[in-house]
């Protein structure tokens, strides 16, 4: 069992009087998120851009930060004060004079755990001099392997394949990510938290959407309560292909009862099993009962044909 509460915060995409004004809005909702028990919060892409940048009004300014640590210090300090892990998504110029669209992951004590830089850029970003980084490194938080994606990245399979083995994908964005997020979350067994002003989403590791909301870009407008989209997720869960594991499911239920949760997705012939006990992990059950996860099973089948 490894249960955490996460939040995607849909900071409104509008004209702010200053960066401090936008950060004041961020701080308001970070406090709200922590008050509800959230442990990790994701902010939308380029949170440092404080003018409107919407489908109706695409602003051509690049808006990168020269000293992102100093300018984002208020957010980082507040998160540490709240004991809240946080993504800080910024457009910034590095010491090598390169501009990156990135996010930094901070733990609940204010320690920086790593950086993710956008891999796939839009034509507008290229025109503004933003540089890609096709070599992402997984970060570690709370015994989880954390991967990243930023907006346009979600459209490319390489984004996920280069981070194989992640448990949780954090995605600051300026679009809702599309069905690719559901697909890759399900086949690669990771949870996803996407923060986007107009439609934030949290997706479970079987590809199902468990929470969504935001400042929708249509006539409905603000109709969702608060822009803090939360979900409690269990990161100790695994997906198993149906036919090779099916006979073992009755044995698991008989032995572990309410200490595990089993769900079957008929359409995908997929079992999802999660541990609800602090006394054992899904890895323990795999070793004891000879379970084989979906990815490993399909890889074995392929190797029998194409060794």
C-alpha positions, 0 to 999 in steps of 0.5 A: 500500500502506498497511498498519496493525495495529489492535486492539479491546480488550474491557475486561471490563464488571464492578464495579471498586473505582475508576477507577484500578483499571479504568485499570490493566486498560486499561493492562495490555492496551494494553501487550500490544497494543503488544507485538504490533505494534498501532499504533492501539487502540480501547477500549470505550464510556465507559471511565470508568464502572467499575461493572457496566453490563450487560444483567443489571445496568443501572446508573442512575448517569450517571458523567460526568467533570468533568475528563476530561483530568486523570482520563484522563491516565494512559492518555494518557501510557502510550499516548504512552510506548508510541508507540500511537495511542488512543481515549479514550472518556468520558462527560464534562461540557464547559465549556458544562455539557453532558454528552457521550458521546464519544471523543478520538483521540490519536496515537502521540506523545500529541497529541489529533487530534480528538473524536467525540461520539455522534449518536444517544442512547438513552432512558436517555442522554437521561434522564441529560442527555446531549446529541447532536452531529449534526455529526461532523468527520473526523479525520486520522491516519497519512494516513487520514481517521478517522470515529466511531460510538458504540454506538447510532449504528451503527443509523442510516444518517446516522451513516455518510453524515455522514462520507462519505469516511472510510477507517477507522471507530472505534467504542467500543460497548456492543453488537456493532454488528449487520449495519449495520456490515458493510453500510456498511463494504462499500458505503462502502469503510471499515474498522471497529474496534469495541470492546465488552466482550462481542464486539469486531469488526474489519471490512474495507472489503468488509464481511467480518469479519476478527477478533472476540472478547470476554467473551461474555455466555453460558455459554461466558464467557471462552474466547478467550485475551486480550481484545485483538482484532487485525488487520492491514489494508491501507487502500489498497484499493478496491471496484469494481462488476463489469460495468464493471470486469471486463474490466480485471482480467485486464490488472491481474493481467498487469501487476502480478502479486503487487504487487496483490491481487484478490478477487471477491465473486460475491454482490455482483458486487464486485471488491476490489483492493488495492495491495501495492506501495510504488511505487503506490496504488490512486488511481494505478491508477484514473487509469492504467486508468480504473477507477471505484469502486462508489460513483461508478459507481452515482452516475453511473448514477443521474444518467443517470436523475435528472439 
